[in-house]
Amino acid sequence: MGQAGCKGLSQSLFDYKTEKYVIAKNKKVGLLYRLLQVSILTYLVVWVFLVKKGYQDTDTSLQSSIVTKVKGVTFTNTSELGERLWDVADYVIPPQGENVFFVVTNLIVTANQRQETCAESESIPDAWCYTDSDCPPGEPVVAGNGVKTGRCLRVGSMQRGTCEVFAWCPVETKPRPVKPLLGKAEDFTVYIKNFIRFPKFNFSKTNVLDTNDRAFLKSCRFGPKNPYCPIFQLGSVVSWTGSNFQEIAVQPSGQQIFRKLNLLWVQLQGAFLCDLVLIYFIKKSHFYRDKKYEEVRILRVLQGLAEPSQQGGTPEAEEAGQPEAHLRGGTRKGKGCAGQQHLQTPRSGHLGKGEVNVEQLQNLQTVDA
């Protein structure tokens, strides 16, 4: 069992799955499908292109606007910042952006920083030094925090030290935190209002429901039940992309979401190319093409229903299925009546084509003479 299971698992690694399409050979449905296609094509060609000339008509005085507004308050208590209340002015950076907003969910705090001289961080290779000549004054530290002053600072009796820099001191030395500082930002909301208007066509559209209820925008949240609610929850927006808010709150969210969208695009393109090779380019492409696109005909269904009736029948039909009959017996006289002819037919389980007409039944009947 173990070897069979391992063999089946290894063979399944090289399987390729693809969708199967059924082509229904139904004249009514096919005619309806073609009529719909012709109707749409006629509308586009005749009405849109020829009559209205929609491909030539443009509106240059387009009016559009996008408004975003984030709301939410949270409280933190850390050793670096103490007790602090965070509102929109603290975690939305920059305060205003064109069609974009940025929410801070994590940060590294280095308290009491000021511009002065101090030792550069030991985690930066360009700041390592053994003598003062390794720290040319005025040279900025590559991937560092400031400008070298010309001194090499050592700790104790260590041979290797770090260059002294003029920067915001003390320099940042803390690693990235494991948990986000503003993890509760998942419950924050963002108000997104889109508006567009075409004055030439007298057409306008917005994503906000036109209602007189003032409490609607204060209590609604966008979802399947409220598609015209312009208020989105940040946690829901992230979950729709297939990500976890608490995970991306620690590292850059845009990179992770873009990576998942890019992976989905690669999978779709790969499936398309594999189907193309499987159906048209390999040697046995006709076999896979017939399996992928299966045709269904009404005649085939009727033949499947007729097969059980051809394998057996009633005794009356079996007797009537033979056109020739063997006569047995004789005639006898009695009271002016001619003797009857007794008809006997051989029984057989095979009915030929399974078809019996009225003329054959009449020829097989006997009558009194």
N, C-alpha and C positions, 0 to 999 in steps of 0.2 A: 504493500500500500504506500509505503514511504517513497519508493522509487517511482511508482506510477504517478504519485502526486507531484514529485519534483519534475518528472518529465512533462506532465501536463502544464505545470507552471512555466517551465522554460519554453515550451512551444507557444503558450499564450502571449509571450512577450513579443512575438513576431506577427501577431494577428493585426489586421486592419479592419475597423468597423466603418461602415458607410450606410447612409439612409437608403431605403428601398421605396421606389415609386410604383404605383399601380396605375396602368393606363386602362381606363374603362371604355370599352367599345360599345357605348350607348348613344344611339343617334339623337335621342331627345336631349340628354344632358350636353352632348357635344354641340348640338345646334344652338342651345341656349348660351353656352360658353362663347361660341363664335359670334353670336349676335351681340353679346355684351362687348366683345372686343371691337367689333365693327362700329357699334354705337359710340363708344368712347373715341375711337379714331376719327369717326366722322365729325363728332363735336369739336375735336381739336383742330382738324384741318379746315372744316367749313366755317364754323362759328368763330373760333379763337383766331385763326390765322388769316382767313380770307375776309370775313365780315368785319370783325372787330380790329383786326390787324394788331393783336396783342403783342406780337414780337417786335413791333416798331414803337409802340406807345410807352413812354417812360415818364417818370415824375422825378425831377431834380430837386424839388423843394421838400425833401423828406424830413419829417419831424419825428424824433425819437429821443427817449431818455430812459436811463436805468438808475434807480435809486436803491442803495443798500444801507441798512442800518442794523447794527448788532446791539443786542440787549442781553444783560446778565450781570449778576453780582455774586462774588464768592469771597470767602474768608480763609486766610492762611496764617499759620503761626510757626515760624522757623527761627533757628538760632541766629541766622544772619540778619533777617529783617524784623523779627519779632512778630507781633500781631499786626496784621495789615488787611485792609479791605480793598478788594480789587473791583474796579468798575470799568466802563467802556474806555475811559480816558487812559487807563493804565495798560490794558492788554490789546487794544486795537492800534496797530502801528502799520502804516501811517494813518492818521485820523480820517483822511479823505483820499480815496483813490478812484481812478476812472475804471469803472466796471470791475472792480476787484476790491477785496478786503482781506486783511491779514490778522489772525488772532494768535496771540502769544499763549502757548500752553506750557512752556518750560523755559527756564533760564538758570544761568549759573551766576551766583552773587559773590562778588569779591568786595567786602566792605572796606570803607575808609581809604579809598584810592585817591591819590593826588599826583600831580606832575612833579616828579623828582627823580633822583638817581637811585637805582637798586640793581641787584643781581638778576640777570635774565634766567628764565626757567631752564632747568637741566634737561627737560625733554626735547629741547630744540638743538639739533646737531650743530647748526651754524654758530651757536653761542659758546661752544666748548673752546677752551683755551688752556695753554700751559704757561705762557709768558704774556706780558703786556703787548708784545709785538703782534700777537694773534688777534688783537682787538683794535684795529685801526679806528681812530676817532672820527666821528661823523658818518661812519658806514652803517646803514640800516641792517638789522638782523633779518636774514631770510626766514620767512614764516615765523617771525618773532613779534615782539611787542614794542620795540623802540629802537633807538640809535645808540651805537657803541660810543663809549666815552674815552677808550684807550687804556682801561685798567682791566686786569684779570683777577677776579676775586675767587679765593679758595676757602674751603671749609676745613679747618683743622690742618692736619698734615697731609691732606690729599694732594696728589700731583696735578690732577686735572681740576680745573675750575670752570667758571662761566664768566663771560664778559659783563662788565657793568654797562647798563643802558640808561638812557634818559627816556622815561616812559611814564605811564600811569602805574604807580607803584602802591602797594605790592602787586606784582604781575599775577595773572590768573594761573593757578596751579591745580585747581580742583578738577576731577574727572567728571564726565557727564553723569548726571543723576539717573538712577534706575527708574524711579517713579516720577511722573510729571508733577510740576508744582501746581498747575491749574488743571488738575484732572477733572474737576467738576464743570469745566467748560463744555463738556458733552451736553449739558442741559441748556446751554445758551441758545438763543434764537437769533435769526437774521431775517430781516424784512427786505425782500427783493421785489421791486415793482418795475415792470417793463411796460413801456408805452410806445406805440408807433402810429403815425398818421400820414396818410397820403392825401394831401389837399386836392390834387387834381382829380382823383377818383372818389373823393369824399368818403374815404374808408379809414377807420381807426380801430385799434385793437389793444387790449390790455389784459394782464393776467389777474387783475383784482375783480372780485365779484361786485357787481353794481347792486348794492343793497342799502336800505335805510337803517338797518340795525347797527348802531354804533358799537355794540359789544361784540360784534362778529370778529373784528380784527384783534380784539383783546383776548379772545379765548380759543380761536381756531388754530389748527396746525395743518400744514400741507400733508395730504395723504390720499389714498383711494377714495375716501368719503368726502374729502374737501379738496378737489383739484383746483379750485379757484381761490384758495387761501394762499397769500403771498408770504406767509411766515413759515420758515423752515427751522427745524431743530438741527444743530450741528452734528449731534450724534447720529441722527437719521441720515443725513446727507453722506456721512462717511460710510455708514453701513450699506447704503445703496451701491457703493463702489466695491463691496465685498471686503472691506477693511475693518479693523478694530480701532476704535477711537483711542483707547488707552495705550495701544501700541504705537500708533503714529504720533501721539502727543509727545513722545520722547524724542523721536527722530523726525526729519523733514517729511511732512505728509505728502506734498506734491510729488516728490520723487517716487514714493511707494505706490501711490495711486496711478501715476503715469506708467510705472513698471507693470502693473496688473493689466491696464488697458492695452499696453503694447503686447503683452503675452497673449491676451485674448485675440488680438488682431493676427498675430503670428499663427495661432492655432487654426483660425478660419482660413487663412491663406494656404496653410499646409494641407488641410482637408480638401480644398479645391484642387490643388495641384495633384494630390494623390488620386482623386477621382478621375481627373483628366488622363493621367497615365494609365490607370486601371482599365478604363473603358475604351480608350482609343489607340494606345501606343504599344501595348504588350502583345505577344503572339496570340493568346487566347482572349483577346478583348471582347470578341463577340459573345463568348460564354458569360462573362461578367456583365456585359451590357444587357443581355436577355434576362439575367437574374435581377438586375437593378430595376429595369423597366419591364414589369410584368403586365401582359395584356390580358384582359378579362372580356370574354365574349358571352353573349346570352346563349348561343348555340352550344357552347361547351357546358354550360350549366344544365341545359335540357338533356344533353346526352348523359350527364352524370345521374340525372333522375331516372332515365330510361334503363340504365344498366341493371338495377335490381329486378325489374320486371322481365328481362330477357333470360334470367337464370332459372326461372321456374314459373308455373302457372297453374290454373285450375284444371281439374280433370276434364271438364267440358271443352276447354280450349285445346287441351292436348288431343282429345278425340277429333275435334274439328280441324286440327292442324294437318292432317293427312288427307290429301285430295283423293286418294284411291282407297277403296274399301274392299275387303274380302268377304264374299257372300258364303254363308254356310247354312245348310239345312235344305229341306225340300218343300213340296206342296202337299197339301192334304185336302181332301174333299169333305165337305160337311155343310149341309143345309144351304147349298147354293152359294157358298162363300169360297172364294179362292184363297189358297193358302198364303199366309204372309211370308214375305222374305225377311229373314232375320239378318240384321247387319251387325257385323262385329269389326271393330277397328283396332289395330294394334296400338298399344299405349307406348308412349315414348316421352322421355323428359326433355327432348329437344324440340323447339317450336319453330325452327328456321328463323325467319325474321320476326316472328311474333305477331303476324298480321293475318286476320281472318275476315273475309268479306261475306256478304249476305248470300251471294250466289252459291258459294261452296257449301254453306249450311243448308240451303234448299236442296242441293243435289244429294246430300247425305241423308235426308229424311226419307222415310218409307211411308207409303200410303196403302190403304186397303183397296184391292182391286174389286 
